[in-house]
Structures are given as structure tokens and as C-alpha cells.
Amino acid sequence: MITNKSQKNSNYHKEEIKTLPLLLQYHAKTKPKEVAIRQKRFGIWNEVTWKEYEKEASRFGSALLAQGLKKFDNVGILSENRKEWLIAESGMHLVGIIPVGVYPTSPANEILHILLSTDIKVIVCEDQEQVDKILEIEHRLPLLKKIIYIDHKGLSSYNNIKLLSWDKLLEDGIKKIETNPKVIYDCMKNHSAEDIALIVPTSGSTGPPKPAMISFKNIFFIGHASEKVIKRGRRDNVLSYLPLCHVAEQLFSVFNAMHSGYTANFGESIRTIQQDLRDIAPTIFLGVPRIWEKMQSDILIQSKKKNLQSLVLKKALKVSRKFNDPWKKYNIIFHIEKFLWEMIAFRHVRNGIGLTKCRIAISGAAPISQETLKFFRGLGMPLMEGFGMTETSGACTIQSLDKASKGSIGFPFEGVSLKIAEDGELLIKGGCVFAGYYKDPISTQDSIKDGWLFTGDIAKVFSDGSASIIDRKKDIVITSAGKNLSPSIIENTIKVSPYIKECILIADGRRFPSALIQIDFDAVANWAESESIPYTNFKNLVQRQEVFNLISKEIEIYNNNLSNVEKIKKFIILKKELDHDDGEVTATMKVRRSQIEKVFSSEINLMYS
């Protein structure tokens, strides 16, 4: 068992715990005019101060009370990231109501499951699109009292009695506060660190999402422990772009922002992330592996163009391999060479992706290939891998900038213990372990035993206290020859190719490993145009023999990084992109393997016939 040596110092007395609503009130009082939130609309960044943030949140929370809600009631939020998401969440915290995030990309049937399993009484919808989803399933939601909408465009003709605009709701909140100026104070008197702060649905990659309850005490533990590793400050800022219903985005845009008092920025949309990054130049940046893979792909594609700038970039990428170990001690000659390439190319690459001022970059939510990590580190990006899950309140381990780790996910936070069960499963103990699944004691008991969280991940803990994740326990496959293979290791190795967006390993009970490949449409389309290869759409492009040859060469290149038993022997290029609506991926774009194997069973059988 590995326990962080500072664990004995991480047991806090109740009165020392600063919960999220207490922190909001503290920031509003001590730095009322400093910027808490910045949001971009129509190309203009608008600022919200800590005082305004607290004022709007108080109005929202009071308005929910005016609607008849009470402490421990659950309210859903169905929206893209925006300032109203944070105002709604914080407003609920002030009055003891529990927010439940719902992915805005989810179809109505998935939304129904989450709302029913969490007893939602009110839901906040971003716009007409989300309202329509709720109205489609409204008759199956007996507890639903109100549907609050933020953007009124297209809703003027709707006459459902449950519909209520955001602006009208806040007016009700103002009236409630005028009638009872102490309404927030009275609610906060009964506030406890043991209260549930939010309910976060799990990803649902192996079954229906389960509603995980995270307490204010969990959040304080994570905020306090992560601050010692990341060394955050009030001058830091982040760009909020991953869904706020995902615990990883909550960690950086809410938990850490509140604990350190830094600014959370909301761009126009997920489609404008590159420009938004250049506008904001965040000092801390969290990216899921797909984000880092896409950035890497774009840089590699740029280096393949036939112009002077691309030739310099290609040379710089080759040289950068010398500098991809941030813990290595270099001599003066290396430092001089690195400085020169920093001036010539590296800083320009980082500026191009909007991360010029980023002092720590983090990859999380899924395993990332070592090749991708080294790629960015070589360019001067301090990219570290961390590990966490919904049930650990967002994070529990991370690589350190101060010292190298043998394990790929780094060291546990202060106060977190790791151990490996007899079957290789990673077990975690500490203040990060969640409070349980909402109204599901059986699943909770299956997940937490004697204080240990059973993660479902196969892992290895090293002598230096660090750890590596091998794969999900349910995902490990055994070939007909009895060889155990880790799909994520093989898939991440192949996905380093700029032309491959998704790789799904097929090997369980099979003679050899094969793969279903989804191309990166933008990258392959650009390549096809440069080679004067005509195409009309996605399906037409993947059916070109030239594209098959391209992907075949890419797999051959990256197969060299795998052992013989791991090498992809055959593959098929999918004729469509994997779709959340078709149940092939989750809202977080995690592959649903069992569903994919059913949908593409004929293609799979063809590879083994």
C-alpha cells in the first residue's frame, strides 16, 4: 500500500473547512471588484466581478426557494458552459439545493434516465434545443415543476405553463430577498461541509450513467490537496470548455477557481476554442487526450506542407525530441540549443495553440499515449498526466513538475492512499472518495468497502509511490492464444497518427488483434486535397483506395512501437463517424465497446473470415 507521507496532516476540523458557498461570500467581501468570470459573446469579453457573481447567485437561489423548493431538492442544468451555469450552481449551494449536470449533447432518452434517477424538480435549459428535449419527455417526469430557459430565442410562441425565463426567475429572486433580506443568511446557518454539493452522472461507458454524490467536504479536500501540487494563485486563469457536468471541468472551473480565487473564462463555444485560447492565454489548461491528440495532429499536418515555415517546423519537431524529458539535467550546450530553438520555433508553436503563458498543462479523464506527452514536452509545454474519476471527486494523482515518477499517472495527492487488490484492481482511500450513488446503496456498497474505493482499473504501484493505469478491468482482452492485451495501450499508440481519430481494438477470443479505424476527417481531407484526390463526403473519402493505403502505412509505422502480439494485423475503416446519438460513444466520447461490436459485427467477422 502507498500512502502519501503527509496524510496525517490532511484531517481537517469541521470549522476549518471552507465550502464553496463560504468561499464565494469570502471573495465577494474581500475582493468585490476583481474578475471572477469572463464570458465572450459576439466577439466581446464581458466581465463579472466576485460581488456581482455572489449577488446573482443569491438571487437565483432565493428564486428557487420562491418556487417552493427546499434544502436537498435536486435541480438539473442542461446547458453548454456559460456564466449562468456557475451562477445557477453557486446559487443552489447558497440555499442547500443540489445541482445535477446533464450533458447538452445527450439525446432525450439519456436525459430522461438521469432526471428520473435523481428526482429532478426543476431544470435549467440553455435554449430552445434543450427545452424541446425536455418537452419531449415531460409527461414521464412526474416531479418536474419548472423548466427555466436562459436564451428565449424561438420560445415566444411556447405556452407550456412550466416554462419560465431566466430573467423572470431572477426577478422573483429579487422580490424574495426584498421580502426577507436574511433568506441566504438563514439558509447558510444550516449549511454543513457534509452536505452534498452536486450530483455528477458517471460516463456510462459500460452501462447506464450512475448519479454520484460529491460532498462539500470532498471538494475542500481536493481543492486543498491539488493546490499544493499545482501551486495555484489568484492571478491564474482557465478556459472552461469541457462540459461542466463532467467532474474534471468542475475541478478547474469551480472547485479550484473558488479555492484560489482565480478567473474562469467562457468562450463563444467549443467550436471557437482555438481562438478563445489565444485571447485568454490561460496559465492552467486541462485537456482530455483527444484535445491533445487533435493539437498534435494539426501541428504534424502543418509540418508536412511544402513551404519554408513548414520545413523549419519539421526540423524543430525532430530536434524537440532531445528536450522531451522535463526532469533530465542538461548541460550548458543543451540549454543553449534549446534556447535557440525556443526563439526560432517552439514559442511560436505554443502561441499558435494559445498556450504561450501556460505554466502547467494537464491531461486527464482517459489514458494518453507517452508519445503525445513527449511531443508537447519537447516543445516546452509542461504537460503532466493525472488520474481521477467521478467517484474520486475529480482527481487523486498527478505527475509532479518537481520530480520524475516511475508511474505514468504520478503520485497520489496528500491524504490519498493507493493499493492493489489481488486481481490487480486499483483501490483508493482518502478524503476524495465520494459520498455514494444517489438512492443506490447496493452500487455504493459494491464500490466502497472498508473505506476503499474499488476503481475498476487495473494498475501498478511503483516503489517511488507513483502508479500507472494499465486499463479498465472490464476492457482487458484475451486472445485465443491466451495473451492478455490492454486495448488502451494499443489504441493510444495507433491514435498518435494525425490521420486516425479513433481506433477500437478487436482481439477478445480472436486469433490476432484487428481494429476498427475512424479517420480524422479534417486531416485526411486536407491530405486528399494536397494529393489532388477527389471526394464528395466522408463515406466517399474513406472508400478511396488511396486513403486505405495511407492508413495502412500509418498503422505499419506505429505498429513498430508495439510488441509482436500487440501489433494490428488487419483493420477496417469505418464508413461513418461514431455517434453519441447512435449509442456508440458516451457524452464524453468514450467508446462503448459492446455496442460497437454489435453494430459492426459483420465488418469484424469479415476480418477473421
N, C-alpha and C positions, 0 to 999 in steps of 0.2 A: 504494500500500500504506500502511496506517495501522498504526503500532506505538506502543504506549504508551511514553512517553518514559522511564519508569522501568524499562524491560525489562532494562537492563544490570545492575540491582541484584537481579534476581529469580533468578539462578543460585545455588542453594544447594549447599554442600558436603554430602556424604553424612552426615557426623557432625552437621550442624545440623538435619537433617530429623527432626521429631518425628512418628512414625507414630501411628496410633490406639491400638494396644495400649500403646505407651510413654506416651502421654498419659493413658490410663486408670490406669496404675500411678502416674504422677506425681500425678494428682488424688487418688487413694486415699491417697497418702502425705502430701501437703501440706495437704489439707482433708478428712480422712476423715469428718467428721460433717456436712459440708454436703450439701444435697439434690442428687442427680444426676437422679433420676427420680421423677415423681409420677404415680400411677395411680388413677383413680376407679372404684370398684366398689360397687354398691348405694348410690350417693349419697355415699360417703365417699372422700376423697382420702387415699391411703396413700403414704408417702414411702420412697424407697430412697436411702441415702447413698452417697457415692463409694466408701467402704470396702466396704459391702455389695455394691455393684454389681461391684466388682473380684473380691470373694470368690465370688459366684455365677457370674460369667463363668469364673473359674478352674476351678470345679467342673464346669461344663458342658464346657469344652474338654478337661479331663482325662478326663471320662466318654467323650467321643468317641474318645480315644486308647485307652481301655479296651475299646471296641467294635472295635478293630483298625484304625481309620482312621489315616492318616498325612498328613504335610505335602503340600499341594497337592491333596488329595482334595476333592471338592465335596459340599456338603450343602445341601439345599433348605429353604426356610422358606415354609410355606403358611398364612398367618395374617393376621388383621386386626392393626392396630397395637396393641401392648401391650408391657409391660416385658420379657416373655420374648423378644420379637423382638430387642431390643437386647442382652439378656444372652446369647442364643444367638450373635448376630453377633460380639459382643466376645469371647466365649469361643473362637470359631473363630479369631479374629485372634491370640489369645494362643498358639495351638498350630500356626498355619500352615495351617489348613483354610480353604477358601474358601466363603463363604455365597452362595447363589443365591436371590434373592427370587422368589416366584411370586404372582401376583395371586389373592387369595382368591375373587374373583368369577369366575375363569376356569372354563369347563367342562372336563370330563375330557380331551377331545381336545387342547385347548390346553396343558393341564398336561403331557400326555404328550410333546408336541413339545419343551417346554422341558427336561423331565427327561432325555429321550433325547439332546438336543443338548448337554447339559452333564455327562453321565456321573454323574448323582446316585447316591450310595451310601447316603445316609441322608436322610430328610426329616422335618422338624418340622411337625406339623399342629396347628392350634388346637383343633379339636373333632371331634365325630362327623361333621359335614357334610363336613369336609375329608378325614377319614380314609376315608369312603365313596368319595370321588372317587379316592383313591389305590388302594384295594382293587379298584375297577372296572378299573384299568389295570395292576395289579401284575404280571400274567402277561406283560406286554410290557416290563417293566423288569428285565432280567437282572442288572443291577449292584446293584439295591436290596437292602440288608441289613436295615435297620431303619426302622420308622415310629414316630416319637416323638409322643405326643399330650399336649397341655397340660391340656385340660379333659376329665376322664374321664366326664362325664355321658353316659349312653346306651351306653357302651362295655364295661360289665362283662360282658356276655354274649359278647363277641367273643373268639375263641380263636385268632386268627392268630398264629403263632409270631414274626412280625416286629414285632408291636406291643409298645411299651414306653412306660410312663408317664414324664412329665417328672420327677416326684418320685423314681421308682426310678432314673432315669438319673443324677440329681444324687447319689443315694446311692452309685452306682458311682464318681462323680467324687470323692467324699469318701474312699472306700477307696483310690482310685488315688493321691491326694495323701498319704494316711497311709502308704502303701507307699513312695512316692517323693516326699518333700516338695519336691524340686528339679525336679519334672517341668515346671512352667511356666518356670522359670529356664533349664533345658536347651533348651527349645523356642525361647525368646527369644534364645538365643545365636546361633541360625542365622537369625534374623529379619532381613529386608532391606527397605529402602524400595522396592526394585524388585519385591518380591513382589506378587502380585495380591491386592488387598484384598477385592474382591467381583465377582461377575458379575451384570450387570443386563440383562435382556432388553429390547430396543427395543420401541417401541409396537406395531409390526406393522400400521400403517395401510395400507401398500401391499403387504404380503406377510407371510410368517411372521416372528415375532419372532426377532431375531438376538442371541445372547449376547455382550454387550460386556464386556470385561475392564477394570477400573479398578484401577490400582496405588495403593499407599500414597503413592508419590511424587506421583501425580496429585492425591490427596486433600489432601496437605500444601500443594501449590501453590494449590489452590482455597481452602482454609481460610485460608492466609496472605494471598492476594490479596483475597479478599472482606472480610476483617477491616478492611482499610484503607479500604474503601468504606462498609461498613455500620457500622463502629466499634462492634463488639460488646463486651460485657463480661460478667463472671461474674454480675452482677445481672439480666441479661436472662433471659427465658424464652419458650418457644414451646409451642404446642399441636400435637402430632403427630396429624394426622388424614388427610392424603393417604397413599395406600399406601406403605409403607416399601420396597416393591420398585421404586418409582419413584425415580429418581436425585434429583429435586427435593426430595422429603421426606428422603432420606438427607442431602442438603446441610445442611438446617436442624436435623434431629433427631439427627444423628450427627456429620457432619464438623465443622460449626460449633460444635455443643454441646461436642464434645471439645476443640476448639482454644481455645474461650473459657471452658470450664468452667461453662456455664450449664445451667439445668434444662430437661429435656424432659418435657412433660406428656401423659399419655394419658387421654382422656375415656372415657365409658362405651361410645360407639360413634359412628359417623359420623352417626347419626340424632339425637344429642344435642349436636351441635357448637355450636349457638347458646347453650345453657345452659352448656356447658363453657367457651366463650369468656368468658361473663360471670363465671364462677367464677374463672378464671385471669387474665383481663385481660392477655394476652401483650404484651410490648414489641416483639416482632418477629412479623410474620404474613405467611405466604406463602399466596396463593390463586391457583388456576388461574382463567382468565377466567369459567368457568361459576359459580364461587363468587361472584365479584364481581357478575356479571350477576344472580344469584339475590338477593343482598343488595339490589342496586339495584331490582330488581323489587318486592321486599317493601316497600321504602321508598316507591316510587311508588304502589303499591296502597294503602298506608296513607294517603297524601296525597289519595287520591280519595274517601275516606269522608266522610260528611256529619256532622261534629261539629266542635267548636271546635278541638280538638287537631290535627285533620287540616287545618283551614283555616290554622292557624299554620304547620304543616309545609309546606303547599303554597306559602305565601308565602316561607318560608325557603329552599325549593329554588329558587325563582325568583331570590331575592337572591343565593344562593350562586354563581351564575354569574359574579358580579363578582370572586370570590375564587379562581377555579379555576386560576390561574397561580401556582404556588408560587415562581417566580423573579422575578416582577414587583415593582418597587419602588412601594409605595403611599404616598400622603401621609397626614398625620395624620387627616384626615377619614375616609378609608377604614379606617384602623386602629380608629378609634372605632366605626364602623358594624359592622365585623367582630366586635369585642369584644362589642357589644350582642347581635348575632345568635348569637354563641358562647354567651352566657348564656341567651338565650331558647330556642334550638333546637339548634344544631349539636352541642354536647356531649351532649345528651340522645339524639340520633340515634346518635352513636358509642357511647354507653353501651348503647343498645338492641341493637346488634350485637356487643357485648362487646369493643370495641376502644378503650376510653377511654384506656388507657395506651400504646397502640401508637405508637411513635416512628418506625418505618419499616414500611410495608406494601409488599409486592412481588407483582406479577402475573407469572407465568411459565408455561412448558410449552406455550403456544399464544398466537397474537396476540390482543390485546384491543383493543376499539374506543376511539378517542380520546374519544368521548362518555362512556364509562363511567369512564375515567381522570379526566376533568374533573369528573364528577359527584361523585366521592369527594374529590377535591382541594378542591372548593368547600366541602365540609363539614368541612374541616380535617384530612382524612386524608392523610398524606404518601405517597400511592400512586405507586410507581415501577415501570416495566416493565423486566424483564430478559430476557436471552436465553441459552439454553443447550440442550443436548441430551444424551442419554445418552453420546454419543461425546466430549463436552467435559467429562465428569465432573460435570455438573450446571449449570454456569454459566460464562459468559465475558464477558458485557457487562451493564451495568445503568445506568439513569439515575441521575444524581447529585443529591442534595439541595442541593449547593453551587453548581452552575451548570447552566444550561439546555443542552440538546443539540438540534441540528437533527434528529437521528435518533431514532426512537421507542424503540429498544432501548438508547439511551445509549452509553456509552463502554466500550471493552474494558478488562478488568482489567489491572493491571500485569503485564507479561510476555507479553501476548497480542497477536498481530498479526492484522490483517484485510486481505484484499484481494479484489477482484472479478475473477473469470475473464472471459474474452472473451464467454461466453454469459450473463453476469450472475450466475453462481453465487457465493455467499459461500464463501471459503476462510479457514480459521483455523489459526494456528500458535501453539504455546506449550506450557507445562507441563500445561495442562488436557487436551490431546489424549490420548485413551485408548490403552491398550496393544494393542488389536486385538480381533477377534472370536475367541471360543474355537474352536480347531481349524478355523478357516476362513481360511486365508491368502489365498485368492483375493478374498474380500469385503474383507479387510483392505487388500490392495494396491489395490483399486478405491477405497477410502475415503481412504487416506493415501498421498500421493505427494510425495516430497521433503520430508517433514515437514509438509505442508499437508493439513489435513482438508477434504475436499470435502463440504459440509454438505447439499447437495440443496436449499438455499433460494436463491431469487432475492432479491437485496438491493441496497442502495445505501449507499455510504460517503460521508459528507459531509466538507467541508473542515475542520470542527472536530474530526474524528476519530471522530465518532459514526456510527451506522448505523441503517438501517431495514430490516426484513424485508418484502418485497413479497408473497411466497407461496412455497409449496413448488413446486419446479421442475416436478414431475410434475402439479401441480394447475392450473397456468396453462391457461386455455381460450381457444380462438379461435373466434369466431362465424363463420357462413357469409359474413359481410361482411368478414372478415379482421381484426376488432377483438380485441386481446388483453385478457382480463379476469382480474382476480385474485379468485377465489372468496372468500378470507378477508376481504378488504376489504368486499365487498358483503354477505356473510353477517353479519359482525360489526356492520355498520351496521343491518341489519334486526333483529338479536337484541337491540338496545337496548330494543326494545319489551318491556314487562313481561309481555305475553301470549304471546310467542314464545320457546320454549325452544331450538328448533333450526331452522336454515334451510340447505337444501342447494341450491346454485346448479346449474341445468341450463342450459348455454349452448354447450358444445363442438360446433361444426359446425351450430348451430341459428340460426334467423333472428333470434331475440331471446332475452334472458335470462328464464328462468322459475325457479320454486323449489318445492321440497317443504318444507312447513311442519309442524313438530311444535309443538303448543301447549304452554304451561306449564299443566299440568292444574290445579294448585292456584290459580293466578291467575285462569284463565278460569272455573273452578268458582265461586270467590268472586264474580266479576263476574256470573255467571249467577244466583246466588242473590240478589244485590242487585237484579237486574232481574226477579226472580220468574220466571225461565226454568226449567222443569222438565227434568231429565235423570236417567238411571239409571246410566250408566257412561261411561268415556272415549269409546268409539265413538259412543254415543248423543249425547254432548255435541258432538263435532266435526261431527256431521251436522246440527246445528241451523243454520238459515239465519241466525239472529241472530249465531251465532259466526262464520260465514263473513263476515258484514258487518263484525263487529268487527275481524277480522284484515285484511280488505280496507282498512279505514280506517287501521289501524296501518301497513300496508305503504305506503299512499299518503303518510302523514306522513314516514316515514323514507326513502322514495324521494327526497324533496326534498334529502337530503344526498348524493345520488349524481348523477353526470353522466348525460346522456340515454342513452348507450349502456350504462350500468350498471344502469339502473332495471329493477326486476322488472315484467314486463308481465303475466304470468299466474302463478297459483300453485294448488297443491292442498294441502289439509290432510290429513295422514296420519291414518288411522283407528286406528293403533296407535303405541305408543311404540317408538322404536328400541331394539333389544335386543342386548346382548352375546352372549347365547346363540344368537341368530339370525345372528351374524356381521356385523351392520350397523354396529356400533361396536366399538372396541377396549376393553380393560380400563380404559383411561384415558378412555373415552368420546369418543375421536377417531373421526370419521366415516370409514367405509370406502366411499369414493365408488363404486368399481366394483361392489361388492356391492349397494349401494343402488340403483344404476341398473338392475341386473339384476332385483332384487326388485320394483321399482316401475316397470318398463318400460312397462306398459300405461297407468298413470296419466300418465307422462311423454309418451307418444305422444298421449294424449288432448288434452294442452295444445297440441300442434302440429298437430292434425288440422283 
